[in-house]
Amino acid sequence: MCNPASFILTKDNVLFSRTSDSHDVIIADNYFRDDFFTPQFVRVEVTPPDRDFSRPFHEWRFRTDQDLLPDWYDPEEAEAACRRRLPLWARWHLKIIGQGVFGDGVTRDLIAYNGSLDLCETNIKYLPDDLIIEGDLYLEYSRIKKLPNNLTVGYTLNISYTWVTEIPEGLKVGGSLFASGISIKRVSDSAVIRGNVFTNDLDLWRQKNV
């Protein structure tokens, strides 16, 4: 499985995709062949701990993602080259979309990866009102108790196994809502869910015609 940030390293270049972190996509985009007995390139990754994209780059971990390696490959030189490339990768894949308050009381940047925000199993407590997320928002198993007003999620919203009990004013979800393992007490009449709703409280949703 490919993890961000993914790179393809050749003897004289470090390559990445502006739209994907699949090594196969990078290979196809550059018209490489992957059928040589001696590899012509190397799959590598530089990943943030716990997929926390707010961590400084020097904390991200370098990994060689294949077993058969060419003679010219040097892991230390490869790591240095990829780390020099990492800020450019981030310009295409990461975006600060607001700030959130976490369980330690610290306000930190919320960083979307390819338009989506993954806060699964974090100690996030508060998200800002009027937050717009172009892709998905994953909050399952997090410590959040209340969704912000006027939250817009382009695709999937997952609040399963959180402390959320109300669907707030102005919520707009372009895809499906996953709300398993929680008890929704109130659904705002102004909430709009374009896709399916997966919850233990379907009767409440039918009453509200969401």
PyMOL commands that set and color helices and strands:
alter all, ss='L'
color gray80, all
select helices_A, chain A and resi 23-29+49-51+57-59+75-93+202-208
alter helices_A, ss='H'
color red, helices_A
select strands_A, chain A and resi 6-9+14-15+42-47+61-64+94-102+107-113+117-118+124-126+132-133+137-138+152-153+157-158+166-167+172-173+177-179+186-187+192-193+197-199
alter strands_A, ss='S'
color yellow, strands_A
deselect
rebuild
show_as cartoon
